[in-house]
Amino acid sequence: MILRYFYDKGLAQASYLVGCSATGEAMIVDPMRDIRPYIEAAAAEGLRITHVTETHIHADYVSGSRELADFTGAQLYLSDMGTADWKYAFAQQDKAILVRDGDMWMVGNIKVEVLHTPGHTPEHISFMITDTAGADAPMGIFSGDSLFVGDVGRPDLLEEAAGMAGTAEIGARQQFATVARYKALPDYLQVWPAHGAGSACGKALGAVPSTTLGYEKRFNPAFRFEDEQEFVAWLLEGQPEAPFYFAQMKKVNKLGPQLTKRLSSPIVGDRAALDAALAEGVIVFDLRCKADFIERHVVGTISIPMENTGFINYVGWFVNYDQPIHLILPEHANIQETLTKFRSIGVDNIPVVYSEEVVHGDVQRLATLSAAELAERKQKNGLVIVDVRGKSEYAESHIAGAINIPLGYLAQRLNELPKDHTIVTQCASGYRSQIAASVLERYGFQDVLNLDDNATAWRAALPTE
């Protein structure tokens, strides 16, 4: 058996190739929308991609299952479990085989068994893998978002992201039953999850790529509960903010992502086009590095520097999927690779991009200050400090007097901030707070300062709570 691991650091998302060397067949599990890595890996191993599947309707990225099946002619396998609200709408059109708990198929000599593992989502399934060429018992499980290293999938996304009220507790109880099912399986089974540390699909995911069921039984806190109500309370507490774009991903992956070969390429615009777009209210993301945006930028653009590996997750907080967006690219950015990043979260409507040469003429510097400067100014006059970190980060420690508005909710809570005061944006490193400062500028706040310092510096210079 051949097993290959693929990981997108920006999305903290894992996918897999499992192949039979005897027959040359291969299956891809939970593919990304960018299918090139799977095509290249299969070719390098002398394999044909004959099967494509996924564990559930993903909320945090656009699935590549449909794209890969279309490109390779592979058979697509999709879950038929769960409620009618979350059935795959494109399954019949794409001639997908719908599978249920207990179903099985072969990829050469590799047996794939379906386990219904709901909780994260109602339709969620996992795949138990047996290499029948040399064994009569399973080797491991592709657990998707049902079981991670050190955590389990969050059950509240249907409620938080898709607006389905009352589903979080139902999902938590389903997750309790799923954990009980895992407890009954052999300890030696390897576990290959769909996400790692940094994913918003759980609250405490480990950073190592795989684990064993025995290890999780010993150290994963989800396995310590015998009482269902205590488990539910623990699981629902402290989940990170669900990015707004998750609702769109659920919709796209349910209805069927558009094939990228049908998407048009953007044109390159000039400064006049940029000014016209901003006047019309178009969201323009400036992807240049932090320092360049501080030095000069066009007011109204939102700074989301590509230097951060996970920058695309911040894009997802501010994009409007019903409208086009424009991009200002750094000097050495590859347009196609950038488009691939945006398309990974379903941002397909990008009609115009700009080179950084458009940042000239009527530009502005982003005002910043250090922790020491903030401490001095805070003693002399009234400032409104806005901590844009997540609520759990804020609860752990924050600057005394700072108010907490997590970055993704800032645009929806502008009325909580006075425009006649100096606003200081603050986070743990200066990255998220720079995004926040640019958002405030876009919406007409004139006196904005970004605390361009890290948490160690502001904890040392300022009183905290």
N, C-alpha and C positions, 0 to 999 in steps of 0.2 A: 504494500500500500504506500502511496505517495501522499504526503500531507504538506501543504504550503500555506503560510500565514501572510496576510496582507494587512497593513495598518495605516490608516490616515490620521496623522497626528493632529491635524486641524480639527477634525470631528471626533477624535478619540474613538474611531470606529474600526472594528476588525472584521475581516471576511476571510474565507478559506477556500482552497482547492483541495479536494480529496480525489485521488486517482488510482486506477488499477493498472499496474505496469504490465500485467499479463495481456490485457485486452486493449489497452491504450485509451480507455474511456475515463472521463473526469467529470466531476460535479463541482459547481461553485455554490457556496453557501453565503447568503447575505451580501451580494456584490454591491459595490459602489456604482454610481452612475458612469464614472470614467472606467470603461471596461478594458482599456489597454493593458493594465498590469496582468489581467487574467489571460488575455490572448497571448501575451509574451511568455508568461510562465508556462502555460500549457505547451506552447511550441518548444520551449527549452527542454521540457521533459518528454517530448515526443508523444504528447497526449492530444486527444480530441475532446473538446468540451461538449458533452452529450446530454448533461442534466444541469439544470439551474433551479435553485430553490431559495426560499427565505423563511425566516422563523416567524415573521409577523409583519403587519403594516407599520412601517417605521415612521417615527415622528420627527427625527432629528436630521434626516438627510433624504435625498431622493434615491430610491432604490434603483439599482442597475439590472435587476432581474429581467425586466421586459426588454431592455436594450441588448443585453447579452444573448438572450434567447433569439431575438430577431437577427442579430449579427451572425450567430453560429448555427442557427437551426436546431439548437438543443431543445429538449423537452422541458417545459416549465412546470414545476410542482408548487402549488399554493395551498394554504390552509383553508379548510372548509369548516373549521370549528368556530365556536363563538356565536354571537348574536347576528341577526339579520342586518343590523346597522353597520357591521364591519366585515361584510363580504367583499371580495375583490370584484369590482364591476367589469373589469376587462378580461376576466378569466375565460369566458366562453369565446370571446372574439379571438383571443390568442391561443385557443385550444389547449389551455392549461389543464393539467390533471389535478383535481381537487382532492386533498387527502385529509383523513381524519385519524383520531387516536387509534393506534394499533395497525395502521396501514404499513406496508413495506414495499420497497422496490430494490433493485440491484443496479449497481454501477460496476459492471464487470463482475469481479468476485466480491465486491464490497456490498454488504447488506445495510440498508438504511431503514431504520424503524422509527415511526412517528410517535412521539409522546405529546399529548396535550398538556401544556404547562401554562395555564392562564394566570392572570394576576397583573402583570405589566399591561397586557391587553387581553381581551376575551378570546381572540382567535390564536393566541400565541402557541406555537408548537416548537418542540426541540427534536433533534435527530440523534438517535443512538446508532453508533457505527460498529460493525463487525467485519473484520477481514477474514472471510470464510476460507481463503486459501490456506490459512495456517491456524485458525482458531474457531472454536464453536461458541465463544462468549464475546460480548462486546468489549471494545477497547476504550471508548469514550463517548462523550455527548457534545454536540454542538448546541449550546444552551441558549443562544440568542441573548435576549434581555431578561430571561427568567432567573438566571443565576450568574453572578459575576465573581471575580476574585474578591472575597471579603464583603460582599453585598448581594442584594437581590434587586430586581427591577422595580422601579417606583410604580405605584398603581394609580396615580392621580392624574396622569397626562390627559386622559379622555375628558376629565372634568376641568383641569387647568387650561389645557391648550385647545380642546375641541368643544368646550362649553357644554358637555353632557353632565348636567347636575346629578349628584348622588352616586356617581360611578366610582369615586375614589375608595369609599369604604367597601363596596362590593369587590373591587379589584384587590384590596388588601386581604379580604377573606379568601379570595381565590388564591392569592399568593401563599397564604398560610397552608392551604391544601397542597399547592405545588411543592412547597418545601417539605411537607410530610411525604410526598411521593419520592422526592430525592433522597430523603432519609432511608427509605426502604431499598435503595439501590446499592450495589457493592461499592465499598470504599475505594477500590483500586481504579475505578473509572476516571479517566482524564476528563477535564471540563474545559471546553474551548468556547469562551464567551464572545459576544459581539461588540463589547466596549471595554475600554480601560479607563484609568484615572483621567478626570477632566470632563467626562461625559455628564450631561444633565439628566441621563436616564436612571441615575441612582444618586445616593448622597455620599457614599464613601467607597468608591470603587478602588481596588488595588491597581498598582502600576505594572505588575508582572503579567505576561500575556496569557498564561494558562495556570491551571491548578488541578487538584484531584478532589474527588468528592469526599474522601476521607479527611483531607486537610480542611475543607470547608465545614464539615461536620464538627471539627474540633475548634475552629477559630472564627468562623463566620457568625456574627451575632444573631443572624436570622434563625440559626439552627438551635439556639438556646431556649427558645420559647416553647412551652407546652400548652400554655393558655392562649386561646385564639384572640381574645379581646386585648390582652397585653401585647401580643404581636401586632395587631392592627394599630394600636396607639403608637407603638415604637416605629412602625414603618411609615406612618403618615406624618410623624413629627420630623421637622428639620429638613424636609426636601427642598432642594434649591429652586429658585424661580424658574418657571418653565418659559423659555423664549417664545415670543409671540408667533414666530414662524413655524413652530411645531404644529399648529393647527393647519397651516397650509400644507405641510409635508404629509400629514395624515390624509388630507383631501386628495393631494396629487397621487400618493401611493395607492390609495383605494381606487380612484378612478382610472389610473394608469398614466405614468409619466409620458410626456411627449418624447418621441425619439429625437436624439440630438442631431441626426442627419437632416432633420426638417427645420432646424433653427437657422435663422439668418445671422450674418456677421454684422457687427457695428461699423459705422463710418467713423472717421477721425474728425472731430470738430475743432473749431478755432475759438478765440476768446469771445467773439460776437455771439457765437452759438451758445457758449457757456452762460453768458450774461442773460441771453434770452430764455434759456432753460430755467435759470434761477428765478427770473421774473415771473415765470409761469408756475413756479412752485415745484419744479422737478427736484427730486432728491439727487444730489450729486455727492458721491463719496470721493474724498481725496485720500488716495492710498499711499501717498508719499510718507517718508519716515517722520517720526515725531519732530525731530529737530528742524527739518525743512518746513513743516507746517507752522511751527512756532515762529520761525524767521519771517515767513510771509505766506499768506493764504488769501483766497477770495472769500469774503464774508458770505455766509449762506451755505458753504460747503461743509460737509461733516467729515472730520478727520478720523479715519480708521486705518492706521498704519499697517501695511502688509508685513512689517518686520516681526509682528507677533504671529506665531504659528497658528493660533486659533482665531485670527482676525475675522474669519468668515462667520463665526458664531455671533460676533457683535454686529455685523451687517444684518443678520437675521432679526435683530431687535428693532431695526429702524426701516427696513424695506417695506414698501407698500406693493403687494403683488398685483394690485389692480392698475398700477401705473408704471410707466417706464422709469428706469434709473440710468444715470450717467456716471462715468468713472473718470477720475484724473489719475493717470498711471505714473509711477516712478520711472525714471529715465531708462532703466535696464529691464523693465517688466516685459514679460512675454504676454502678448495679448491673448493668445489662445489658452495658455496655462491659467491666466487670470479668469477668463471666461469659464474654464472648467471648474475652478473653485466656486464661482458664483452659481453655476448650474448645479453644483452638488447640493445646494439647498433650494433649488427650484427657481432661482432668479434668472429667468430666460429672456426677459424683455429689456435688453441693453442695446438701444439703437445707436448710442453715441459714446465714444471714449475720447479722452483728450490726453495729449502729452503734457508734461509738466511745464512746457513753454507757455501755456495759457496763464500761468500764475505770474502776471506782470501788470504794470500799470496800477490800477486801483486795487491795491492789496492792503492787508493789515497784518500786524504782528500779534501773535497770541500772548497776552500778558501772563507771566508766571511769577511765582515766588517760592522761596525755600521754606522749610519748616521753621528755621530761626526767624526769618522775616515775618512769617505768619504769627509767631509768638509775640513779636514786638508790636505788630499792627493790632493784634487782638486785644492788647492791653489799652490801646489808645482810642479805638473807635469801634463802633458796632459793625460786625461782619456777619454774614449768613454763611456758615460752612455747611456744604452739602456733601455728605459721605455717600458715594455712589456704589459702594461695595454691596455684596449680597447681605440679606438680613442676618444670616448666621455669623458672618464676619463682623458685622456691626455689633451684634450682641456680645461677641467675645471680647472686644475692646474697641473703643472709638474716642476721638477727640472730644473732650468735655464741651457740651453745648451744640455739637454737630447734629444736624438732622439727617436721617437716612432715607434716601430715595434711590433704590437700586437702579443702576444705569438704564436698564431696559424699560423702566417705567417712567423715566424722566419726562419724555415728551407728552405723556398723558397726565402729568402732575405739575405742569408749569404754573398753574394758578395758585399753587402753594408757596410760590417764591415771589418776593417783592421786587419789582423792577427798579425801585428807587433806592435799593441798597447794593452794596458791593457783595457779589456772590463769589465764594471760593469753592471750587470743586476739588474733591479729594478722594483718593482710593488707597491702594496698597503700594503702588509703584509710580503713579503718574500717567499710566497708559489709559485706563478707563476714564480717569478724570479729565484727560485731554479730549477724549471723545465727548464727554459731557459738556465741557466748556464750549466746544464747537457747536453742539446742539443748542445750547442756550443762546449763543450768538445768532444762530439761524433764526431763532424765534424772537429776536428783538431785544435781548438783554444786553445793555450797553457796558456795564461795569462788571466784567467777569475776570477772575484770576484762577489759574490752575496751579494747585500745589504740586509742583514737579519734583517731588521728593518721595522716598519710600517710607514704609511703615516704621522701620527702625528709627529713622530720623525724626518723624513727627511724634513718636512715642517718647523720645528723649527730650524734645524741645517743648512739648505741650502737655498740659494735664490731660489725663485720659480717664474714662469711666468704664 
